[in-house]
């Protein structure tokens, strides 16, 4: 699947950059509860995280700023200082967890042993493929905008978008993780697709959507800045879900 655009469209976009920003901490995220469409506000720590994130964005000019309509995402955008020209996109909303909304993975597995959201989905909610369809539309918008696009969204959603950006199936979002108030950048230049922030970890990989490339990416914690660490080392053929915080 080429997200509705020819492969040549992407590889000819030199200098295209998409910055992925997960919202700051919420009470449900802190407690490990699946937070999909419930509109939970940021905690005080989450607000502080967003403000510090703004320090990293200050002075930069963006071609487009897109935010989920959920308050935890848009408040992060506002506190980071880039909400003035932000556009709201329903396609950036978190995974619809259906009947599992507000529940913890451990509690769900007491009823459904071995349940794994990336494989099993949720009753009355979305599958990983469903979320990937929405992510593809956002990627197409970023390609059309050119330059730098900033996306304020949610944990599971941004993991799916990362997989789709690299040409992987949506369910391979399990191979990535993104902590609250974390930023990551994706860049295309020539035939190279990369995702990075802070310290870089390079991985040789050939994304099927984009052709041969050397994909490079890391994810960096923002609060506190002194604790910035690489928490993802790229896709691999098989592996566990790297992110245990449901959002």
N, C-alpha and C positions, 0 to 999 in steps of 0.2 A: 504494500500500500504506500502510495507516494503523497499522502495528505492532499490530494487534489491538485498537486503541482508537479510538473516534470522534474526529474532529477537534475537536469541541467539548470533549472531555475535557481536551485539552492547553490550549486557549486559556482555559479557565476556571480553570486552575491558576495563581493569582497568587503570585509570589514563589518558584516552584520553581527550584532551582538545582542543576546537576550539575557537579561539579568533576572534570575529567579529569587524571589524573596518570600520566605515563609513567615507568617505572622508571629508575633510575640506570644509569650506564655499565656495560657488560659487555665482556669481552675480544672476543667475537665481534662485538658491535655496533661497537666501536671499529675492528675490522678489516674492517667492511663485509660480514660474512657473515650470510646469512639465518638468523635464530634463531627458530624456531617453537616446537616442543614440547621441544627439548633444554633441560634444566634447568641453564642457565649462571648462576653466581653473580655478584654485583656485584664490580667491581674496587674497589680502595681509593678511587679517585676517585668511583666510583658510590656508595659508602657515604657519603662526605663530601657528595655532592650531596643524598642523601636526608635527612641531618641538617639541612642548611641549608634544605631544603624544609620540614622540620618547624617551623622558625622562622616560616614564613609561615602555618602552620596553627594554631599555638599559641593557645589561648584561645578557639577557635571550637567551637561545638557542632554536631554533624552528626546528622541524622536516621538516616542509614544510611551505612555504610562497606563497600564491596565490593572484593574483591581477586581477581586471578587466582591460581590455586594455584601457579603457577611461582615458584620461590624469589626470582628477581630482582625480581618485583613485590611479593611479600609482605614481603621484607626491606626494600624501600623503604618500604612501609606501616609496618613495625615501627620503623624508624629515624626515620621522620617523626613517631612518637609517637601514632599513631591506630589501632594494631592491636588494642587491648584488646577492642573490640566489633566487629571486622571479621568479615565473612562471606566465605567462599570461594565463588566462582562459576566453574564450568567454562566458562560462556559468555564470560568475560573473557580466556580464553587467546588467545595470539597466533595469527595465520593459520597453518594447517597447511601448511608448504611442501613436504610430500611428498618426492619424489626430489631436490628442490633444497635441502633442509635443509643448512645449514652451508656453502653455496656462495655465491660472489660473483656479482653481476649480470654483470660483465664476463666472467667465466669461462663463465657460462651462455650468453651471447650469442655466444661463439666457436663453440658447438655449434648454437645456435638464433638465427641473426641476427635482430635486431629484437625479440627477446623482450621482452614488457612484461607484468608480472604482473597489472596491473589489467585488461588485455584478455585475456590468454592463460591466466591461472591457472598451475597447476603440475601435473606428472604425479603421480598418486597422492595429491593433496592437495586443498585447498579452492579454490574460485573466490571472487571478491569477493562474489558473491551469497550464497554459503554463510556467509561471515563476517558479512554484513549481516543474515542471519536471526538469528544469535546476538546481534548488537548490538541488534536490535529487541526481543528479550526483555529485555535489560538496561534499555533505555529504558523499557519497560513497568513494570519493577520500580521505577525511579526515579520514575515518574509516580505509582505507587501509594503510595510512601513520602512524597511531598510534601517540603517544606522543602529542606534541602541534603543531597545524596547525593554521596559521594566515590568515585571509581572508580580503582583502581590497576591499570594494565594495560600494554599494549605499543604500539609505534609504529604498525605497519600497522593493528592492530585499532582503535586510537583514531581513526585517520584515517577508517576506515569508519564508526565510530560517529558522528563529527562530521557526515559526509555524511548519514547516516540521520536524525540529530537535525534537520537543516535540510530534510529532505524530499527529499534528492537520492538518486539511485541509489547503491548501495554503491561502484561503480567510480569515482564522483566523489571518493572519498577521495584520489585522486591530486592533487587541487587543494589539499591541506592538508599541513602538515608539523609535526612535534612532536619537538623535540630531547630527549635523555635528561634525566631529572629535571626535566621541564618541566610546568607546570600551566596549564590553561585552564579557564575557567568558562563554563557555559551557563546562561542564564536565560530563563524564560518569564514574561511578565506581560501579562495581557490578550491581545491578538493579536500581541504582539511576541516573537520568538525571537531570542536573541542569545548570542554566545559571546565571552568577553573575559578578558583578564588583563593587568594593567599598562597601558601606553600603548594607547589605543584607535584603531582604524582603522575608520571607518564605511563600510558598503557598502549601497547600496539593492538589495534583493533581495526576491522574493516566493516563499518556499518553498511548494511545492504542498501539503505536508502541513499547514501551519499557517496558510495564508491570508496576505494582505498583511502585510508587516512591514518594518521596517528592521533588517536583521541586522548586528550589530556584533561583531567579534571580533578578537583578536590572540593571539599566543602569545609567551610571555616566557621567556627562558632564566633559569635559577635560579642556576647556578654559572658564573662569579662573579656576584653580584647586580649589581655595577657595570656588567656587560656586557649588561644586559637590553635586548633588541632585538625589534622586531616582525619576524616572519619570514613571516607570512602576511597577505595582503590580501584574502582571501575568494574565493568561487567565481567562475568565469568560464565562458563557453560551451565553450571549448576551451583546452587548454594542456598543457604537459609535466608530468610527475610532479615535484612540488615537493620531495619528500623522497627523498633518495638513500641515506639510512641505513636499511638493511632492518630494523633492530632488533637 
